[in-house]
């Protein structure tokens, strides 16, 4: 009986320690001096560049969080979620910040594991055609062939779009990216549909015929890529959210009545363990959201995408964070 009591006591202590550790993400991050982030690989958002190094908008947001908490934007690790097994890092809360879409959360049954945080990018399903094409809008493709990946959410978006128009289109479904891109580049289909970041990357590879392409202005659908955190630590979720809000609000235009930069939404939060200079340090490390977008996705990057829906709402986009109204 004494042995059983001792065993139960030990199990209780271990369980308490486990719960405490699970709920102390900030302490865990500071102890290892690394912020761990991860996502599906996407051009301009999360691109591997070799030897465990990554670049992209998501990566810079991760760096901003490291600057806020650890004082240095370089104290990060970035991981790719490609297979169901990779997503175990989310289920087991092995990383600290997860950049995910609604479909990824649903498909991997992660809703009960995550706090959905701020939107870091509005992704779109779009359509691309040859620059010489007479097609200038998606509805002009009625009756034409469109390449897409079979079983993807892009396929659903295409079908829904043309169903709404009561128009037919010719389906060219592929199971391999390379085959689909080659088919499009030799113009054996009139157009190609994918996420807009993927299309921007495909546009860089002109193929054997040196094909020049342009992305049509409409979106089939648009959806948020969110910075999510585990459900076990509200303090950590708040730090991540306020860091992202700082990046977005600092991108707002400065006018007579509204400040920009760190003054757009000053966050004094010693309760979260953040010092007085944390916002200025974040912006000095990675710039504001507009700077990050331009660096990895904008007109000055190789992808050459317009801000579009990812502009600040004060500039006609969808991104909006708290500011001193």
RANOR-V870464 format. One record per pair of residues at least 24 apart in sequence whose ideal C-beta (glycine too) atoms are under 10 Angstrom apart, sorted by sequence separation. I is the first residue (numbers start at 1). J is the second residue. D is the distance in Angstrom with one decimal. If there is no record, write none. Layout:
I_J_D ; I_J_D
This chain:
37_61_7.9 ; 38_62_8.9 ; 54_78_4.0 ; 84_108_7.0 ; 90_114_7.2 ; 138_162_8.6 ; 142_166_9.4 ; 143_167_7.5 ; 144_168_9.7 ; 145_169_7.7 ; 146_170_7.0 ; 147_171_9.1 ; 148_172_7.1 ; 149_173_7.5 ; 150_174_6.4 ; 151_175_8.1 ; 169_193_10.0 ; 181_205_6.8 ; 183_207_9.8 ; 185_209_6.2 ; 187_211_7.1 ; 196_220_9.7 ; 243_267_9.0 ; 264_288_9.0 ; 288_312_9.4 ; 37_62_3.8 ; 52_77_7.5 ; 53_78_8.1 ; 54_79_8.8 ; 139_164_9.9 ; 142_167_3.8 ; 143_168_6.0 ; 144_169_6.5 ; 145_170_4.0 ; 146_171_7.1 ; 147_172_4.6 ; 148_173_6.3 ; 149_174_5.9 ; 150_175_5.6 ; 177_202_8.8 ; 182_207_6.7 ; 185_210_9.1 ; 186_211_8.0 ; 191_216_7.9 ; 242_267_5.2 ; 290_315_8.9 ; 36_62_8.5 ; 37_63_9.0 ; 52_78_8.0 ; 54_80_8.3 ; 87_113_9.9 ; 139_165_5.7 ; 141_167_8.6 ; 142_168_6.5 ; 143_169_6.6 ; 144_170_6.2 ; 145_171_7.7 ; 146_172_6.3 ; 147_173_8.1 ; 148_174_7.2 ; 149_175_7.4 ; 150_176_9.8 ; 181_207_7.5 ; 182_208_8.5 ; 185_211_5.1 ; 194_220_10.0 ; 196_222_8.9 ; 262_288_9.4 ; 293_319_9.5 ; 35_62_6.0 ; 52_79_9.4 ; 69_96_9.4 ; 81_108_8.4 ; 125_152_9.0 ; 127_154_9.4 ; 138_165_8.8 ; 142_169_6.1 ; 143_170_6.9 ; 145_172_5.0 ; 146_173_9.7 ; 147_174_6.4 ; 149_176_8.5 ; 184_211_7.9 ; 193_220_6.9 ; 242_269_6.8 ; 261_288_7.3 ; 35_63_8.3 ; 37_65_7.7 ; 125_153_7.1 ; 126_154_9.1 ; 139_167_6.8 ; 141_169_6.2 ; 142_170_9.7 ; 144_172_9.9 ; 149_177_7.0 ; 185_213_8.7 ; 195_223_9.5 ; 197_225_9.8 ; 239_267_9.9 ; 260_288_8.2 ; 35_64_9.6 ; 37_66_9.0 ; 125_154_5.0 ; 138_167_9.9 ; 141_170_9.0 ; 184_213_8.3 ; 238_267_9.7 ; 250_279_7.9 ; 290_319_9.7 ; 35_65_5.4 ; 36_66_9.9 ; 48_78_8.4 ; 66_96_9.7 ; 125_155_9.5 ; 127_157_9.7 ; 139_169_9.9 ; 150_180_9.4 ; 239_269_8.2 ; 242_272_7.5 ; 249_279_9.6 ; 250_280_10.0 ; 289_319_6.9 ; 35_66_4.4 ; 47_78_9.9 ; 65_96_7.9 ; 66_97_9.9 ; 125_156_8.9 ; 126_157_9.3 ; 127_158_8.1 ; 138_169_9.5 ; 149_180_6.5 ; 238_269_7.7 ; 243_274_9.1 ; 34_66_7.8 ; 35_67_9.4 ; 46_78_6.8 ; 48_80_7.0 ; 65_97_6.4 ; 125_157_4.3 ; 147_179_9.3 ; 148_180_7.4 ; 161_193_9.3 ; 242_274_7.9 ; 246_278_8.5 ; 247_279_9.6 ; 250_282_8.6 ; 251_283_9.9 ; 289_321_8.7 ; 33_66_9.2 ; 35_68_9.3 ; 46_79_9.5 ; 62_95_9.8 ; 124_157_9.2 ; 125_158_7.8 ; 147_180_5.0 ; 158_191_9.9 ; 238_271_8.9 ; 239_272_5.4 ; 246_279_5.1 ; 250_283_5.7 ; 35_69_6.7 ; 46_80_7.3 ; 62_96_8.6 ; 127_161_9.0 ; 147_181_8.2 ; 235_269_9.8 ; 238_272_5.8 ; 239_273_7.7 ; 245_279_10.0 ; 246_280_9.7 ; 35_70_6.8 ; 46_81_9.6 ; 62_97_6.1 ; 125_160_9.9 ; 147_182_9.9 ; 158_193_5.5 ; 239_274_6.9 ; 243_278_8.4 ; 247_282_7.2 ; 29_65_8.9 ; 33_69_9.8 ; 34_70_7.9 ; 61_97_7.9 ; 125_161_8.7 ; 147_183_5.8 ; 157_193_7.6 ; 235_271_8.1 ; 236_272_8.9 ; 238_274_9.6 ; 242_278_9.0 ; 243_279_8.5 ; 246_282_5.8 ; 247_283_7.7 ; 251_287_8.9 ; 252_288_8.7 ; 29_66_8.5 ; 33_70_6.1 ; 62_99_8.3 ; 147_184_5.0 ; 235_272_5.9 ; 236_273_9.9 ; 242_279_8.6 ; 246_283_7.2 ; 250_287_8.5 ; 251_288_4.2 ; 252_289_9.5 ; 253_290_9.9 ; 32_70_9.7 ; 33_71_9.7 ; 35_73_9.5 ; 61_99_7.5 ; 145_183_9.4 ; 146_184_9.4 ; 154_192_9.8 ; 155_193_8.2 ; 157_195_10.0 ; 234_272_9.8 ; 235_273_7.5 ; 244_282_9.9 ; 250_288_3.9 ; 251_289_4.3 ; 252_290_9.4 ; 30_69_7.1 ; 33_72_8.7 ; 37_76_6.4 ; 38_77_8.6 ; 39_78_8.1 ; 41_80_5.3 ; 58_97_8.8 ; 145_184_9.7 ; 154_193_5.2 ; 239_278_9.2 ; 243_282_6.2 ; 247_286_7.4 ; 249_288_8.4 ; 250_289_7.2 ; 251_290_4.2 ; 29_69_6.0 ; 30_70_7.0 ; 34_74_9.9 ; 35_75_6.4 ; 36_76_7.4 ; 37_77_7.4 ; 38_78_6.5 ; 39_79_8.3 ; 40_80_7.2 ; 41_81_8.5 ; 58_98_9.9 ; 59_99_9.3 ; 154_194_5.7 ; 242_282_9.8 ; 247_287_8.2 ; 248_288_7.8 ; 249_289_8.6 ; 250_290_8.6 ; 251_291_7.8 ; 29_70_7.1 ; 34_75_5.4 ; 35_76_5.0 ; 36_77_4.8 ; 37_78_5.4 ; 38_79_3.8 ; 39_80_7.3 ; 40_81_5.5 ; 41_82_7.0 ; 58_99_4.6 ; 147_188_8.4 ; 148_189_9.2 ; 152_193_9.0 ; 154_195_7.1 ; 247_288_5.7 ; 248_289_4.8 ; 250_291_9.1 ; 251_292_8.9 ; 33_75_5.6 ; 34_76_6.5 ; 35_77_7.5 ; 36_78_7.9 ; 37_79_7.3 ; 38_80_6.7 ; 39_81_6.3 ; 40_82_7.0 ; 57_99_9.0 ; 145_187_9.8 ; 147_189_4.3 ; 152_194_8.2 ; 153_195_8.9 ; 246_288_8.3 ; 247_289_4.4 ; 248_290_9.1 ; 251_293_8.4 ; 26_69_6.8 ; 32_75_9.0 ; 34_77_5.5 ; 35_78_9.5 ; 36_79_6.8 ; 38_81_5.6 ; 56_99_9.6 ; 145_188_7.8 ; 146_189_6.3 ; 147_190_8.8 ; 148_191_9.3 ; 149_192_9.9 ; 152_195_9.2 ; 243_286_10.0 ; 246_289_9.1 ; 247_290_9.0 ; 25_69_9.8 ; 145_189_4.2 ; 146_190_6.7 ; 147_191_7.1 ; 148_192_7.3 ; 149_193_8.7 ; 154_198_9.0 ; 245_289_9.8 ; 247_291_8.8 ; 30_75_10.0 ; 32_77_9.3 ; 144_189_8.1 ; 145_190_5.1 ; 146_191_4.7 ; 147_192_4.4 ; 148_193_4.6 ; 149_194_7.2 ; 244_289_8.3 ; 247_292_6.9 ; 29_75_8.8 ; 40_86_9.0 ; 107_153_9.5 ; 144_190_4.0 ; 145_191_7.5 ; 146_192_7.0 ; 147_193_7.0 ; 148_194_7.1 ; 247_293_9.9 ; 40_87_9.5 ; 143_190_9.3 ; 144_191_6.7 ; 145_192_9.9 ; 146_193_5.5 ; 147_194_8.7 ; 38_86_8.0 ; 264_312_10.0 ; 38_87_9.2 ; 103_152_9.8 ; 104_153_9.9 ; 141_190_6.3 ; 149_198_9.5 ; 103_153_5.6 ; 140_190_9.6 ; 141_191_5.6 ; 38_89_6.1 ; 102_153_9.9 ; 140_191_9.5 ; 38_90_7.6 ; 101_153_8.8 ; 141_193_9.5 ; 260_312_10.0 ; 36_89_8.3 ; 46_99_7.1 ; 103_156_9.7 ; 138_191_8.3 ; 45_99_7.4 ; 130_184_8.8 ; 133_187_9.1 ; 260_314_10.0 ; 129_184_9.3 ; 130_185_9.3 ; 132_187_9.6 ; 135_190_7.1 ; 138_193_9.0 ; 267_322_9.2 ; 38_94_8.8 ; 39_95_9.6 ; 128_184_8.0 ; 135_191_7.0 ; 251_307_9.8 ; 258_314_8.0 ; 265_321_6.8 ; 38_95_4.8 ; 42_99_8.8 ; 61_118_9.4 ; 130_187_6.4 ; 133_190_7.2 ; 161_218_8.7 ; 264_321_8.5 ; 265_322_5.4 ; 36_94_7.2 ; 37_95_6.2 ; 38_96_9.0 ; 39_97_9.0 ; 62_120_10.0 ; 129_187_9.6 ; 133_191_7.8 ; 161_219_9.3 ; 162_220_9.5 ; 264_322_9.0 ; 265_323_4.9 ; 266_324_7.7 ; 36_95_4.2 ; 37_96_6.6 ; 38_97_7.7 ; 39_98_6.8 ; 40_99_8.1 ; 42_101_9.7 ; 61_120_5.4 ; 161_220_4.9 ; 253_312_7.5 ; 255_314_8.9 ; 264_323_4.8 ; 265_324_6.3 ; 35_95_8.9 ; 36_96_4.9 ; 37_97_4.4 ; 38_98_5.9 ; 39_99_3.7 ; 40_100_7.7 ; 60_120_9.6 ; 61_121_9.1 ; 129_189_9.9 ; 130_190_8.3 ; 160_220_7.6 ; 161_221_7.8 ; 251_311_8.6 ; 252_312_5.3 ; 263_323_9.5 ; 264_324_6.8 ; 265_325_9.8 ; 35_96_5.4 ; 36_97_7.6 ; 37_98_7.4 ; 38_99_7.3 ; 39_100_6.7 ; 40_101_8.1 ; 129_190_6.7 ; 130_191_8.5 ; 159_220_9.6 ; 160_221_7.5 ; 251_312_5.1 ; 252_313_8.7 ; 253_314_5.9 ; 263_324_7.8 ; 34_96_8.7 ; 35_97_6.9 ; 36_98_9.7 ; 37_99_6.9 ; 38_100_9.1 ; 39_101_9.3 ; 58_120_6.6 ; 129_191_4.7 ; 130_192_9.9 ; 157_219_8.7 ; 158_220_6.2 ; 248_310_9.9 ; 250_312_9.7 ; 252_314_5.2 ; 253_315_6.6 ; 57_120_6.7 ; 58_121_7.7 ; 127_190_9.7 ; 128_191_6.4 ; 129_192_8.0 ; 157_220_3.9 ; 158_221_9.6 ; 249_312_8.4 ; 251_314_9.0 ; 252_315_8.1 ; 260_323_9.1 ; 32_96_9.8 ; 40_104_6.5 ; 57_121_6.0 ; 127_191_5.1 ; 128_192_5.3 ; 156_220_9.2 ; 157_221_4.6 ; 248_312_6.8 ; 251_315_8.5 ; 259_323_8.1 ; 28_93_9.8 ; 39_104_8.6 ; 56_121_9.7 ; 127_192_7.2 ; 128_193_7.7 ; 156_221_8.6 ; 157_222_9.8 ; 248_313_9.3 ; 249_314_9.9 ; 258_323_6.7 ; 259_324_6.6 ; 126_192_9.6 ; 127_193_4.8 ; 128_194_7.8 ; 154_220_7.3 ; 157_223_9.6 ; 251_317_9.7 ; 258_324_7.1 ; 29_96_6.0 ; 126_193_7.1 ; 127_194_8.5 ; 153_220_9.7 ; 154_221_9.0 ; 252_319_9.6 ; 257_324_9.6 ; 258_325_7.9 ; 25_93_8.3 ; 28_96_7.9 ; 29_97_10.0 ; 125_193_6.6 ; 126_194_7.4 ; 128_196_8.8 ; 153_221_8.3 ; 251_319_7.8 ; 252_320_9.2 ; 257_325_9.3 ; 125_194_7.3 ; 126_195_7.4 ; 127_196_9.5 ; 248_317_10.0 ; 252_321_8.4 ; 26_96_9.4 ; 124_194_10.0 ; 125_195_6.2 ; 126_196_4.3 ; 128_198_9.5 ; 153_223_8.6 ; 249_319_9.5 ; 251_321_8.9 ; 22_93_6.9 ; 25_96_6.0 ; 124_195_7.0 ; 125_196_7.4 ; 126_197_9.4 ; 128_199_4.6 ; 248_319_5.3 ; 249_320_8.8 ; 250_321_9.0 ; 252_323_6.0 ; 25_97_9.6 ; 123_195_5.6 ; 124_196_4.5 ; 126_198_9.0 ; 127_199_7.9 ; 128_200_8.8 ; 131_203_9.6 ; 247_319_9.6 ; 248_320_7.4 ; 249_321_4.4 ; 123_196_6.8 ; 124_197_8.7 ; 125_198_9.6 ; 126_199_5.7 ; 248_321_4.0 ; 249_322_6.6 ; 250_323_9.2 ; 122_196_9.5 ; 123_197_6.7 ; 125_199_9.4 ; 126_200_9.2 ; 128_202_7.0 ; 247_321_8.1 ; 248_322_9.2 ; 249_323_4.7 ; 45_120_8.3 ; 123_198_9.5 ; 124_199_9.3 ; 128_203_6.6 ; 141_216_8.4 ; 244_319_9.9 ; 245_320_9.6 ; 246_321_7.9 ; 248_323_9.0 ; 249_324_8.8 ; 45_121_6.1 ; 121_197_8.4 ; 140_216_8.5 ; 245_321_4.0 ; 246_322_9.9 ; 44_121_8.7 ; 139_216_9.7 ; 244_321_7.4 ; 245_322_5.9 ; 45_123_8.2 ; 136_214_9.1 ; 138_216_5.4 ; 245_323_8.8 ; 42_121_8.5 ; 130_209_9.4 ; 132_211_9.0 ; 135_214_9.7 ; 137_216_6.3 ; 138_217_8.7 ; 139_218_8.2 ; 242_321_9.4 ; 131_211_8.1 ; 132_212_7.5 ; 133_213_8.8 ; 136_216_7.1 ; 137_217_7.2 ; 138_218_5.1 ; 241_321_9.2 ; 242_322_9.1 ; 39_120_9.7 ; 42_123_7.6 ; 130_211_5.9 ; 131_212_4.1 ; 132_213_9.6 ; 133_214_8.1 ; 135_216_7.2 ; 136_217_8.0 ; 137_218_6.3 ; 138_219_8.8 ; 241_322_10.0 ; 130_212_6.9 ; 131_213_6.0 ; 132_214_9.5 ; 138_220_7.1 ; 130_213_5.8 ; 131_214_5.1 ; 133_216_9.4 ; 129_213_6.7 ; 130_214_7.9 ; 128_213_5.1 ; 129_214_6.6 ; 224_309_9.7 ; 128_214_6.8 ; 129_215_8.4 ; 222_308_9.1 ; 128_215_4.8 ; 129_216_6.5 ; 222_309_5.8 ; 127_215_7.4 ; 128_216_6.9 ; 222_310_9.9 ; 126_215_5.4 ; 127_216_4.9 ; 215_304_9.8 ; 217_306_9.5 ; 219_308_8.6 ; 126_216_6.6 ; 127_217_9.9 ; 215_305_8.2 ; 219_309_7.9 ; 124_215_9.4 ; 126_217_8.8 ; 127_218_7.9 ; 215_306_9.4 ; 217_308_9.1 ; 126_218_7.7 ; 127_219_8.9 ; 126_219_5.5 ; 127_220_6.9 ; 101_195_9.7 ; 124_218_9.2 ; 125_219_6.4 ; 126_220_6.5 ; 224_318_8.5 ; 124_219_3.9 ; 125_220_4.0 ; 126_221_9.4 ; 224_319_9.8 ; 123_219_9.4 ; 124_220_7.3 ; 125_221_5.1 ; 126_222_9.2 ; 222_318_8.0 ; 122_219_9.3 ; 124_221_7.0 ; 125_222_7.8 ; 200_297_7.6 ; 123_221_9.4 ; 124_222_4.5 ; 125_223_8.2 ; 204_302_6.4 ; 123_222_7.0 ; 124_223_7.7 ; 197_296_9.7 ; 203_302_9.7 ; 204_303_7.8 ; 122_222_5.5 ; 123_223_5.8 ; 197_297_7.2 ; 203_303_8.2 ; 204_304_9.2 ; 122_223_7.3 ; 123_224_7.6 ; 196_297_9.5 ; 200_301_9.0 ; 201_302_8.5 ; 203_304_8.2 ; 121_223_9.8 ; 122_224_5.9 ; 123_225_5.5 ; 200_302_8.4 ; 201_303_6.7 ; 203_305_9.9 ; 121_224_7.5 ; 122_225_7.5 ; 200_303_3.9 ; 119_223_9.4 ; 120_224_8.2 ; 121_225_4.4 ; 199_303_9.3 ; 200_304_6.8 ; 119_224_4.0 ; 120_225_5.7 ; 121_226_9.0 ; 200_305_5.4 ; 118_224_8.9 ; 119_225_6.8 ; 120_226_6.9 ; 121_227_9.7 ; 197_303_6.9 ; 199_305_9.3 ; 119_226_5.7 ; 120_227_5.2 ; 196_303_9.2 ; 116_224_8.9 ; 118_226_6.9 ; 119_227_8.1 ; 197_305_7.4 ; 117_226_5.6 ; 118_227_5.8 ; 196_305_6.8 ; 116_226_5.3 ; 117_227_4.4 ; 118_228_9.7 ; 196_306_10.0 ; 115_226_9.5 ; 116_227_8.8 ; 117_228_5.5 ; 114_226_8.8 ; 115_227_9.7 ; 116_228_5.6 ; 117_229_6.1 ; 196_308_8.5 ; 115_228_6.2 ; 116_229_9.0 ; 196_309_9.7 ; 114_228_4.2 ; 115_229_5.0 ; 113_228_8.8 ; 114_229_6.9 ; 115_230_7.2 ; 113_229_9.9 ; 114_230_6.7 ; 115_231_5.7 ; 111_228_9.9 ; 113_230_6.6 ; 114_231_6.6 ; 115_232_9.4 ; 110_228_8.1 ; 113_231_6.3 ; 115_233_9.0 ; 112_231_7.4 ; 113_232_9.3 ; 115_234_8.1 ; 103_223_7.6 ; 111_231_9.9 ; 117_237_6.5 ; 102_223_6.3 ; 104_225_9.1 ; 105_226_8.4 ; 115_236_9.1 ; 116_237_9.7 ; 117_238_9.6 ; 101_223_5.9 ; 102_224_7.3 ; 104_226_9.7 ; 115_237_4.7 ; 118_240_8.1 ; 101_224_7.1 ; 102_225_9.4 ; 105_228_7.4 ; 114_237_9.5 ; 115_238_9.7 ; 117_240_5.8 ; 118_241_5.5 ; 100_224_9.7 ; 101_225_5.5 ; 102_226_8.0 ; 104_228_9.7 ; 117_241_5.1 ; 118_242_9.2 ; 120_244_6.2 ; 100_225_7.1 ; 101_226_7.4 ; 115_240_8.8 ; 118_243_9.1 ; 119_244_8.4 ; 99_225_5.8 ; 100_226_6.2 ; 115_241_8.7 ; 117_243_9.9 ; 118_244_4.3 ; 99_226_7.2 ; 100_227_8.6 ; 117_244_6.9 ; 118_245_6.2 ; 120_247_8.5 ; 98_226_8.6 ; 99_227_5.8 ; 100_228_5.5 ; 117_245_9.7 ; 120_248_8.7 ; 98_227_7.6 ; 99_228_7.5 ; 118_247_9.2 ; 119_248_8.8 ; 97_227_5.7 ; 98_228_4.7 ; 118_248_7.4 ; 97_228_7.4 ; 98_229_7.3 ; 97_229_6.1 ; 98_230_8.4 ; 96_229_7.2 ; 97_230_9.4 ; 95_229_9.5 ; 96_230_8.0 ; 95_230_8.8 ; 93_229_9.2 ; 94_230_9.7 ; 93_230_4.5 ; 96_233_9.3 ; 90_228_8.3 ; 92_230_9.7 ; 93_231_8.7 ; 91_230_10.0 ; 93_232_6.8 ; 97_236_8.8 ; 57_197_9.5 ; 90_230_8.4 ; 93_233_9.2 ; 96_236_7.1 ; 97_237_9.7 ; 56_197_9.4 ; 97_239_9.9 ; 96_239_9.9 ; 97_240_5.7 ; 96_240_8.1 ; 97_243_9.6 ; 97_244_9.6 ; 45_195_9.7 ; 47_197_9.9 ; 46_197_9.9 ; 43_195_8.6 ; 44_196_9.6 ; 45_197_6.3 ; 42_195_7.1 ; 43_196_9.5 ; 44_197_5.1 ; 43_197_4.6 ; 44_198_9.6 ; 47_201_9.1 ; 42_197_5.3 ; 43_198_6.1 ; 42_198_7.4 ; 43_199_9.1 ; 44_200_7.0 ; 43_200_6.3 ; 44_201_7.8 ; 43_201_3.9 ; 42_201_9.1 ; 43_202_9.0 ; 43_204_9.1 ; 65_227_8.6 ; 62_227_8.8 ; 61_227_6.4 ; 58_225_7.7 ; 69_236_8.9 ; 57_225_8.9 ; 121_289_9.7 ; 58_227_8.2 ; 120_289_8.4 ; 69_239_6.4 ; 65_236_9.5 ; 68_239_6.5 ; 69_240_9.3 ; 121_292_10.0 ; 68_240_8.9 ; 120_292_9.3 ; 121_293_8.4 ; 65_239_7.1 ; 68_242_8.1 ; 69_243_8.5 ; 65_240_5.9 ; 68_243_5.0 ; 121_296_10.0 ; 64_240_9.6 ; 67_243_8.4 ; 121_297_8.3 ; 65_242_9.9 ; 66_243_9.5 ; 62_240_9.6 ; 65_243_5.0 ; 68_246_8.1 ; 46_225_9.8 ; 61_240_8.9 ; 64_243_5.4 ; 65_244_8.2 ; 45_225_7.0 ; 64_244_7.7 ; 62_243_9.8 ; 124_305_9.9 ; 61_243_7.7 ; 64_246_7.8 ; 42_225_8.0 ; 61_244_6.3 ; 64_247_6.0 ; 124_308_7.9 ; 40_225_9.2 ; 124_309_7.0 ; 39_225_7.8 ; 61_247_7.0 ; 122_308_7.9 ; 123_309_9.1 ; 124_310_9.6 ; 60_247_8.7 ; 122_309_4.2 ; 123_310_9.2 ; 39_227_9.4 ; 121_309_9.2 ; 122_310_5.3 ; 39_228_9.9 ; 121_310_6.1 ; 122_311_9.6 ; 37_227_8.6 ; 57_247_10.0 ; 119_309_9.9 ; 120_310_9.2 ; 119_310_9.1 ; 122_317_7.9 ; 122_318_5.5 ; 122_319_7.4 ; 121_319_8.9 ; 68_267_9.7 ; 119_318_7.7 ; 120_319_8.9 ; 119_319_6.8 ; 118_319_8.9 ; 119_320_9.2 ; 118_320_9.8 ; 119_321_9.5 ; 37_240_9.7 ; 69_272_9.2 ; 118_321_7.0 ; 25_229_7.6 ; 68_272_9.3 ; 69_273_7.5 ; 71_275_8.7 ; 25_230_6.9 ; 28_233_9.0 ; 35_240_9.4 ; 68_273_9.6 ; 69_274_7.7 ; 27_233_9.5 ; 68_274_6.4 ; 71_277_9.6 ; 23_230_9.2 ; 25_232_7.4 ; 26_233_7.2 ; 29_236_7.8 ; 68_275_9.3 ; 71_278_8.8 ; 22_230_8.1 ; 23_231_9.8 ; 24_232_8.8 ; 25_233_4.3 ; 27_235_9.7 ; 28_236_9.0 ; 73_281_8.8 ; 22_231_9.9 ; 23_232_4.8 ; 24_233_6.8 ; 25_234_9.9 ; 26_235_5.8 ; 27_236_9.7 ; 69_278_8.2 ; 72_281_9.1 ; 73_282_8.2 ; 22_232_5.0 ; 23_233_5.3 ; 25_235_7.5 ; 26_236_5.6 ; 29_239_9.3 ; 68_278_4.9 ; 71_281_6.9 ; 21_232_9.6 ; 22_233_8.0 ; 23_234_9.0 ; 24_235_8.6 ; 25_236_3.8 ; 67_278_7.9 ; 68_279_7.8 ; 73_284_9.3 ; 74_285_8.9 ; 23_235_8.9 ; 24_236_8.6 ; 25_237_8.6 ; 67_279_9.8 ; 73_285_4.0 ; 19_232_8.4 ; 23_236_9.1 ; 26_239_7.0 ; 68_281_7.0 ; 69_282_9.9 ; 72_285_7.9 ; 73_286_6.0 ; 25_239_8.8 ; 67_281_5.3 ; 68_282_5.2 ; 71_285_9.5 ; 25_240_9.4 ; 64_279_10.0 ; 67_282_4.9 ; 66_282_9.4 ; 67_283_8.9 ; 64_281_9.3 ; 65_282_8.3 ; 67_284_8.1 ; 68_285_8.9 ; 64_282_4.9 ; 67_285_4.1 ; 63_282_9.0 ; 64_283_8.4 ; 66_285_8.4 ; 67_286_7.0 ; 66_286_9.7 ; 64_285_6.5 ; 65_286_9.8 ; 63_285_6.5 ; 64_286_4.8 ; 63_286_5.5 ; 64_287_9.1 ; 62_286_9.6 ; 64_288_9.8 ; 60_285_8.9 ; 61_286_7.9 ; 64_289_9.6 ; 60_286_4.8 ; 59_286_9.6 ; 60_287_8.1 ; 61_289_8.8 ; 64_292_8.3 ; 57_286_10.0 ; 60_289_9.4 ; 63_292_9.3 ; 60_291_8.8 ; 61_292_7.3 ; 57_289_8.6 ; 60_292_4.7 ; 59_292_9.4 ; 60_293_9.4 ; 58_292_9.7 ; 57_292_5.5 ; 60_295_7.4 ; 56_292_9.1 ; 57_293_6.4 ; 60_296_7.1 ; 59_296_8.3 ; 57_295_8.2 ; 58_296_9.0 ; 56_295_9.3 ; 57_296_4.9 ; 55_295_9.0 ; 56_296_5.2 ; 57_297_6.4 ; 55_296_6.9 ; 56_297_8.4 ; 30_273_8.5 ; 26_272_8.1 ; 27_273_9.3 ; 26_273_5.9 ; 26_274_10.0 ; 44_293_8.8 ; 47_296_8.2 ; 46_296_9.7 ; 44_295_9.4 ; 45_296_7.3 ; 44_296_4.8 ; 45_297_7.7 ; 43_296_9.0 ; 44_297_4.1 ; 57_310_9.0 ; 43_297_8.4 ; 44_298_9.0 ; 44_301_6.9 ; 43_301_10.0 ; 44_302_8.6 ; 45_303_10.0 ; 43_302_9.1 ; 44_303_4.9 ; 43_303_6.3 ; 44_305_7.3 ; 43_305_9.7
